[in-house]
């Protein structure tokens, strides 16, 4: 297991046994090794494959990940659009129904990232939102506080529902579309060739017991850089849908755990909250400026905009810039883990590693971290201190492995 994958729980959860997702017994029957993660007992790998093998299987075929520990929400009502336009920097007014965007929940004064999130508009006044398990308590408190302030200010109503017990699985890899297509109960109603990255649809799936699932929400995307889908499933049907998916393609689809998910997401240049992102980091520092909508850069009026917008411009152009930036690195000799110091040619500290592991795809040691502004350009030679020894490293563009998101032929 990669050391970059640490397991965040709230203080209350640390004293308790980890909760179980709807698929816990299913994982156990398939030889899962469990670890605590986000307050849940989650499979890190399975008896039929090591982490590296599972990683490569995902890149070459398809894997199924249980991500039911993620927190799924519905927000609806006449004020939902404006509410999310206040607490995030995204241009939600231009987000079409059944389209999604990566975004960040922001602290009101500092612009620090409360959590990263995926926001999907289901219709004009209805959003489906997924937040991180490790931030569950913090995020629920944040939404509670922000909605109370929203209501007190006399704004239009927002209804919030947490989808407790809802299943969520991620089908990832180049064979994902063909596997899912074969499972559609009404293929004439859903054409996956016309469902592009960042889009979603409702559909029913065929089950192995000759029954049909209730409507599931299929979102094209994922956390691996591969083509794939995240499938939100009413809780009681989660095991049946997962079992049916696996049995539909026994030679192409395998279960995969957190170990492979971590190395896949790092190759894809994707952040893990609590490591690569935290409350003290702004979207600009995190190289996430692209999530700030063009119209938001002009109008502002979102949490932390007074801090974030001046950071978009360097000092020479009248802004304030930033002092550090998130970058990727290739490290020689040994893998750099979270907390390793990044140094310049003279040995001066210029940053820290936040995630790192050997890349099964590239056969190189890759890492992500924050580095002093001015040292962040691709190709910059630096050093990383690993177990007391300076290792040569080079700042590298991310993703490390080209993404294969489906955007149509």
C-alpha positions as CSV (number, residue, x, y, z in Angstrom):
1,X,0.0,0.0,0.0
2,X,1.3,3.5,-0.8
3,X,2.3,5.6,2.2
4,X,0.7,8.6,0.6
5,X,-2.7,7.1,1.4
6,X,-3.4,8.0,5.1
7,X,-6.7,7.5,6.7
8,X,-8.5,10.6,8.0
9,X,-11.3,10.2,10.5
10,X,-13.0,12.6,12.9
11,X,-12.2,12.4,16.6
12,X,-15.5,10.7,17.2
13,X,-14.9,8.1,14.6
14,X,-11.4,7.3,15.9
15,X,-12.9,5.9,19.0
16,X,-15.5,3.7,17.1
17,X,-15.4,0.8,14.8
18,X,-15.3,1.9,11.2
19,X,-18.8,2.0,9.5
20,X,-19.5,-0.5,6.7
21,X,-20.6,0.5,3.2
22,X,-23.5,-1.4,1.6
23,X,-20.9,-3.6,-0.1
24,X,-18.9,-4.6,2.9
25,X,-20.0,-8.3,3.0
26,X,-19.7,-8.5,-0.8
27,X,-16.0,-7.3,-0.5
28,X,-15.3,-9.8,2.3
29,X,-16.6,-12.6,0.1
30,X,-14.2,-11.6,-2.6
31,X,-11.1,-11.6,-0.4
32,X,-10.8,-8.0,0.4
33,X,-8.2,-6.6,2.8
34,X,-9.9,-3.8,4.8
35,X,-8.4,-0.6,6.1
36,X,-10.2,2.4,7.9
37,X,-10.7,5.3,5.6
38,X,-13.0,8.3,6.1
39,X,-14.7,6.5,9.0
40,X,-15.5,3.4,6.9
41,X,-13.9,0.0,6.6
42,X,-12.7,0.1,2.9
43,X,-11.0,-2.5,0.7
44,X,-7.4,-1.6,0.0
45,X,-6.8,-4.6,-2.3
46,X,-8.2,-8.1,-3.1
47,X,-6.7,-11.5,-2.8
48,X,-6.6,-12.1,-6.6
49,X,-4.3,-9.1,-7.4
50,X,-1.7,-6.9,-5.8
51,X,-2.0,-3.1,-5.9
52,X,0.3,-2.7,-8.9
53,X,-1.5,-5.5,-10.9
54,X,-4.8,-3.9,-10.1
55,X,-3.6,-0.5,-11.2
56,X,-2.4,-1.9,-14.6
57,X,-5.6,-3.9,-15.0
58,X,-7.6,-0.7,-14.8
59,X,-5.4,1.0,-17.4
60,X,-5.7,-2.0,-19.8
61,X,-9.2,-3.4,-19.1
62,X,-11.7,-2.2,-16.4
63,X,-12.0,-2.1,-12.6
64,X,-14.9,-1.6,-10.2
65,X,-14.3,0.6,-7.1
66,X,-16.6,0.9,-4.2
67,X,-16.8,4.6,-3.4
68,X,-20.0,4.5,-1.3
69,X,-18.1,6.1,1.6
70,X,-18.3,9.4,-0.4
71,X,-21.1,11.7,0.8
72,X,-23.9,12.2,-1.7
73,X,-26.2,15.2,-1.4
74,X,-29.2,16.7,-3.2
75,X,-29.8,20.5,-3.0
76,X,-32.9,21.9,-4.6
77,X,-35.2,24.9,-4.5
78,X,-35.3,28.4,-6.0
79,X,-32.2,29.5,-4.1
80,X,-30.0,26.5,-4.9
81,X,-28.2,28.0,-7.9
82,X,-27.4,31.3,-6.1
83,X,-26.3,29.5,-3.0
84,X,-23.7,27.4,-4.8
85,X,-22.6,30.5,-6.7
86,X,-21.9,32.1,-3.3
87,X,-19.9,29.2,-1.7
88,X,-18.0,28.1,-4.8
89,X,-16.2,30.0,-7.6
90,X,-17.9,28.1,-10.4
91,X,-20.0,29.5,-13.3
92,X,-23.1,27.5,-12.4
93,X,-25.4,29.7,-14.4
94,X,-23.9,28.2,-17.6
95,X,-24.0,24.6,-16.3
96,X,-26.6,22.7,-18.4
97,X,-28.9,20.0,-16.9
98,X,-27.1,16.7,-16.4
99,X,-23.7,18.4,-16.8
100,X,-21.1,18.4,-14.0
101,X,-18.1,20.5,-12.9
102,X,-15.3,20.0,-10.4
103,X,-15.4,22.8,-7.8
104,X,-14.3,23.7,-4.3
105,X,-16.3,24.8,-1.3
106,X,-14.6,27.9,0.1
107,X,-14.1,29.6,3.4
108,X,-15.8,32.9,3.6
109,X,-12.9,35.2,4.6
110,X,-9.7,33.4,3.5
111,X,-10.7,31.6,0.2
112,X,-9.2,28.4,1.6
113,X,-10.6,25.1,0.3
114,X,-13.1,23.5,2.7
115,X,-13.3,20.5,0.3
116,X,-13.2,19.7,-3.4
117,X,-16.4,18.5,-4.9
118,X,-18.3,17.5,-8.0
119,X,-21.5,19.5,-8.7
120,X,-24.0,18.1,-11.2
121,X,-27.1,20.1,-12.2
122,X,-30.0,17.7,-12.6
123,X,-32.5,20.4,-13.6
124,X,-33.0,24.1,-13.2
125,X,-33.2,24.1,-9.4
126,X,-31.8,20.7,-8.4
127,X,-28.1,19.8,-7.8
128,X,-26.4,16.4,-7.1
129,X,-23.3,17.0,-5.1
130,X,-20.5,14.6,-4.0
131,X,-18.1,15.5,-1.2
132,X,-15.2,13.6,0.5
133,X,-15.7,11.0,3.2
134,X,-12.7,12.3,5.2
135,X,-14.4,15.7,5.4
136,X,-17.8,14.4,6.2
137,X,-18.2,16.1,9.7
138,X,-16.6,19.3,8.6
139,X,-18.6,19.5,5.4
140,X,-21.9,18.8,7.1
141,X,-21.1,21.5,9.6
142,X,-20.1,23.9,6.8
143,X,-23.4,23.4,4.9
144,X,-25.4,23.7,8.1
145,X,-23.8,27.0,8.9
146,X,-23.9,28.4,5.4
147,X,-27.5,27.5,4.9
148,X,-28.5,29.1,8.2
149,X,-26.7,32.3,7.2
150,X,-28.3,32.1,3.8
151,X,-31.8,31.8,5.3
152,X,-31.2,34.5,7.9
153,X,-30.3,36.9,5.1
154,X,-33.7,36.4,3.5
155,X,-32.6,34.5,0.4
156,X,-34.7,32.1,-1.5
157,X,-35.3,28.6,0.0
158,X,-32.8,25.8,-0.4
159,X,-33.7,22.2,0.5
160,X,-30.7,19.9,1.5
161,X,-30.9,16.1,1.7
162,X,-27.9,13.8,2.5
163,X,-28.4,10.5,0.6
164,X,-27.7,8.2,3.6
165,X,-27.2,4.6,2.6
166,X,-26.9,5.4,-1.1
167,X,-24.4,3.2,-3.0
168,X,-21.7,4.6,-5.3
169,X,-19.4,2.6,-7.5
170,X,-16.9,3.7,-10.1
171,X,-16.5,1.6,-13.2
172,X,-13.1,2.7,-14.7
173,X,-11.0,1.7,-17.7
174,X,-11.0,1.4,-21.5
175,X,-13.6,-1.4,-21.5
176,X,-16.0,0.4,-19.1
177,X,-18.3,1.7,-21.8
178,X,-18.8,-1.7,-23.5
179,X,-19.4,-3.4,-20.2
180,X,-22.0,-0.8,-19.1
181,X,-23.7,-0.8,-22.5
182,X,-24.3,-4.5,-22.2
183,X,-26.1,-3.9,-18.8
184,X,-28.6,-1.3,-20.0
185,X,-32.1,-2.5,-19.5
186,X,-33.5,0.0,-22.1
187,X,-30.6,0.5,-24.5
188,X,-32.8,2.4,-26.9
189,X,-33.2,5.1,-24.3
190,X,-29.5,5.6,-23.4
191,X,-26.7,5.9,-26.0
192,X,-23.4,5.9,-24.2
193,X,-21.7,7.1,-27.4
194,X,-23.5,10.4,-26.9
195,X,-22.8,10.6,-23.1
196,X,-19.6,12.6,-22.9
197,X,-17.1,13.3,-20.0
198,X,-18.9,15.4,-17.4
199,X,-22.4,14.4,-18.4
200,X,-24.9,12.2,-16.6
201,X,-28.2,10.3,-17.2
202,X,-30.6,8.1,-15.4
203,X,-31.0,4.5,-16.5
204,X,-32.1,1.1,-15.4
205,X,-29.7,-1.9,-15.5
206,X,-30.2,-5.6,-16.1
207,X,-29.5,-7.8,-13.1
208,X,-28.4,-11.4,-13.1
209,X,-31.7,-12.6,-11.5
210,X,-33.7,-11.5,-14.5
211,X,-34.8,-8.4,-12.7
212,X,-34.2,-4.7,-13.4
213,X,-32.6,-2.2,-11.1
214,X,-34.4,1.0,-10.1
215,X,-33.1,4.1,-11.8
216,X,-29.4,4.7,-11.2
217,X,-27.6,8.0,-11.9
218,X,-24.7,7.3,-14.4
219,X,-22.1,10.1,-14.5
220,X,-19.3,9.8,-17.1
221,X,-16.0,10.6,-15.3
222,X,-14.0,9.3,-12.4
223,X,-10.8,9.6,-10.4
224,X,-8.3,7.5,-12.6
225,X,-7.8,9.5,-15.8
226,X,-9.4,6.7,-17.7
227,X,-12.8,6.7,-19.4
228,X,-15.4,5.5,-17.0
229,X,-18.5,6.0,-15.0
230,X,-19.6,6.7,-11.5
231,X,-23.0,5.0,-10.7
232,X,-25.1,6.2,-7.8
233,X,-27.4,3.4,-6.7
234,X,-30.3,3.3,-4.2
235,X,-28.8,1.5,-1.2
236,X,-30.8,-1.8,-1.3
237,X,-29.8,-2.5,-4.9
238,X,-26.1,-1.7,-4.5
239,X,-24.9,-5.3,-4.1
240,X,-27.2,-6.6,-6.9
241,X,-25.9,-4.0,-9.3
242,X,-22.3,-4.6,-8.4
243,X,-22.6,-8.4,-8.6
244,X,-24.3,-8.1,-12.0
245,X,-21.7,-5.8,-13.4
246,X,-18.9,-8.2,-12.4
247,X,-20.7,-11.3,-13.7
248,X,-21.4,-9.5,-17.0
249,X,-17.7,-9.4,-17.9
250,X,-15.8,-12.0,-15.9
251,X,-12.7,-11.7,-18.2
252,X,-12.6,-7.9,-18.4
253,X,-13.8,-6.5,-15.0
254,X,-12.1,-6.9,-11.6
255,X,-12.8,-5.4,-8.2
256,X,-10.1,-2.8,-7.2
257,X,-9.4,-1.1,-3.9
258,X,-8.0,2.1,-2.4
259,X,-4.4,1.2,-3.1
260,X,-4.8,1.2,-6.9
261,X,-7.2,4.1,-6.7
262,X,-4.5,6.2,-5.0
263,X,-1.7,5.5,-7.6
264,X,-4.2,5.9,-10.5
265,X,-5.3,9.3,-9.3
266,X,-1.8,10.5,-8.7
267,X,-0.8,9.5,-12.3
268,X,-3.8,11.4,-13.4
269,X,-2.6,14.5,-11.4
270,X,-5.7,14.5,-9.2
271,X,-5.7,15.9,-5.7
272,X,-6.5,14.0,-2.5
273,X,-8.1,16.3,0.1
274,X,-6.2,16.5,3.4
275,X,-2.9,15.9,1.5
276,X,-2.7,18.0,-1.7
277,X,-5.5,20.3,-0.6
278,X,-6.5,21.8,2.8
279,X,-8.2,24.7,4.5
280,X,-5.2,26.9,4.1
281,X,-4.8,26.4,0.4
282,X,-6.6,28.6,-2.2
283,X,-7.6,27.3,-5.7
284,X,-4.9,29.5,-7.3
285,X,-2.1,28.0,-5.2
286,X,-3.6,24.5,-5.9
287,X,-3.3,25.0,-9.7
288,X,-7.1,25.0,-9.9
289,X,-7.6,28.5,-11.3
290,X,-9.4,26.9,-14.2
291,X,-12.4,26.1,-11.9
292,X,-13.0,29.9,-11.4
293,X,-15.5,30.9,-14.1
294,X,-14.7,33.7,-16.4
295,X,-17.7,35.7,-15.3
296,X,-16.8,35.1,-11.6
297,X,-13.4,36.7,-12.2
298,X,-15.2,39.9,-13.2
299,X,-18.1,40.0,-10.8
300,X,-16.6,38.2,-7.8
301,X,-19.2,37.9,-5.0
302,X,-18.2,34.4,-3.9
303,X,-16.6,33.3,-0.7
304,X,-12.9,34.4,-0.5
305,X,-13.1,36.3,-3.8
306,X,-11.3,39.3,-2.3
307,X,-8.4,37.0,-1.6
308,X,-8.5,34.7,-4.6
309,X,-9.1,37.2,-7.5
310,X,-6.0,39.3,-6.8
311,X,-4.0,36.0,-6.7
312,X,-4.8,35.4,-10.3
313,X,-2.6,38.3,-11.5
314,X,1.1,38.4,-10.8
315,X,2.6,41.4,-9.0
316,X,4.0,42.8,-12.2
317,X,0.5,43.0,-13.6
318,X,-1.1,44.7,-10.5
319,X,-2.1,41.6,-8.6
320,X,-0.6,39.9,-5.6
321,X,0.2,36.5,-7.0
322,X,0.9,33.6,-4.8
323,X,4.0,32.4,-2.9
324,X,3.6,28.7,-3.7
325,X,2.1,26.5,-6.4
326,X,1.1,22.9,-6.7
327,X,3.3,21.0,-9.1
328,X,4.2,17.5,-10.3
329,X,7.7,16.0,-10.0
330,X,9.6,13.0,-11.3
331,X,12.0,11.8,-8.6
332,X,15.2,9.8,-9.2
333,X,16.3,6.9,-7.1
334,X,13.6,6.5,-4.5
335,X,9.9,7.4,-4.1
336,X,9.3,10.7,-2.3
337,X,6.5,10.4,0.3
338,X,4.3,13.0,1.9
339,X,6.2,15.5,4.0
340,X,9.6,15.1,2.1
341,X,11.3,18.5,1.6
342,X,11.9,20.0,-1.8
343,X,15.2,21.9,-2.0
344,X,17.0,24.1,-4.5
345,X,20.6,23.6,-5.8
346,X,22.0,25.1,-2.6
347,X,20.0,22.9,-0.4
348,X,17.5,25.6,0.7
349,X,14.0,24.4,1.4
350,X,11.5,25.6,-1.3
351,X,8.6,23.3,-0.8
352,X,7.0,20.0,0.5
353,X,5.8,16.8,-1.1
354,X,2.1,16.1,-0.5
355,X,1.7,12.8,-2.3
356,X,4.1,10.4,-3.9
357,X,4.5,6.8,-5.1
358,X,6.2,4.6,-7.8
359,X,4.2,4.9,-11.0
360,X,3.2,1.4,-12.2
361,X,2.5,2.7,-15.7
362,X,5.7,4.8,-16.1
363,X,8.0,2.8,-14.0
364,X,9.2,6.1,-12.4
365,X,8.8,7.7,-9.1
366,X,6.1,10.4,-9.3
367,X,5.1,13.0,-6.7
368,X,2.9,16.0,-6.2
369,X,3.7,18.9,-3.9
370,X,3.9,22.7,-3.3
371,X,6.9,24.6,-4.5
372,X,8.0,28.3,-4.2
373,X,6.6,30.5,-6.9
374,X,9.1,31.0,-9.6
375,X,10.4,27.4,-9.2
376,X,7.2,25.9,-10.5
377,X,7.8,25.9,-14.3
378,X,8.0,22.5,-16.0
379,X,11.6,21.3,-16.5
380,X,13.0,23.1,-13.4
381,X,15.6,20.9,-11.7
382,X,15.2,20.6,-7.9
383,X,16.1,18.1,-5.2
384,X,13.9,16.1,-2.8
385,X,15.2,14.9,0.5
386,X,14.3,11.2,0.9
387,X,15.4,9.4,4.1
388,X,18.0,12.1,4.7
389,X,19.5,11.9,1.2
390,X,19.1,14.5,-1.6
391,X,17.5,12.9,-4.7
392,X,17.4,14.7,-8.1
393,X,14.0,15.6,-9.3
394,X,12.4,17.7,-12.1
395,X,9.2,19.7,-12.1
396,X,6.8,18.0,-14.5
397,X,3.5,18.8,-16.1
398,X,0.5,16.9,-14.9
399,X,-1.2,14.6,-15.6
400,X,1.8,12.3,-15.7
401,X,-0.2,9.8,-17.8
402,X,-2.3,11.3,-20.6
403,X,-6.0,11.3,-19.6
404,X,-8.5,9.3,-21.7
405,X,-11.7,11.0,-20.9
406,X,-14.4,10.4,-23.5
407,X,-15.3,13.5,-25.4
408,X,-16.8,11.9,-28.5
409,X,-15.2,10.7,-31.7
